[in-house]
Every structure is written in structure tokens, then in C-alpha cells.
Amino acid sequence: MPISKKEFKKGRLVTSPEKDVVDFLKKNPQKAYTAREIVEAIGYLLGVDVVSDVTTTGAIVGILETLTKEKAVVKRQIGFVDYYVING
């Protein structure tokens, strides 16, 4: 199966949730968001099951950390809370 040139350059596949995170942040470049706000904004339902909430939010935090290392996203801690914004 062919992969995109972007994936080839990154050396890894781009997951659907990662694409959703990047698309959301690109559409809202004037604001910074917490991981939980991003999770809810891309369509995941939180507040139903604690285990599911932690798992889903943890997965998105992992994606955000990867995007931060790749410099696609900027992370800044403000008042003990991590906020993320698209880079550029």
C-alpha cells in the first residue's frame, strides 16, 4: 500500500487521530488548547467512563508530544496546565 510523501519524510505513518488533531489546531490558530479540550473538539466523548477518558486523553497527549518533537505543535505550560497550539 502506498504512503504519502509526508509520511515518507516523517519515517512513520500518520494516524487518523493525529490528522484530526493537526486539522483542528490549523483551523484554530489563534488559540491554545489543553489536551482535554482537543480530545472533545475532535469528537471524543468524555465523562462516561473514567478508564476510557484516561486512555483516550493519554493517547492524544502522546500524539501531541510527538507533534511537539516534530515541531508541528508548540507546547507551553501555563499555571501548571499544558497548552498546545499549531506551529506557524
Order of alpha helices (4+ residues) and beta strands (2+ residues): alpha-alpha-alpha-alpha-beta-beta
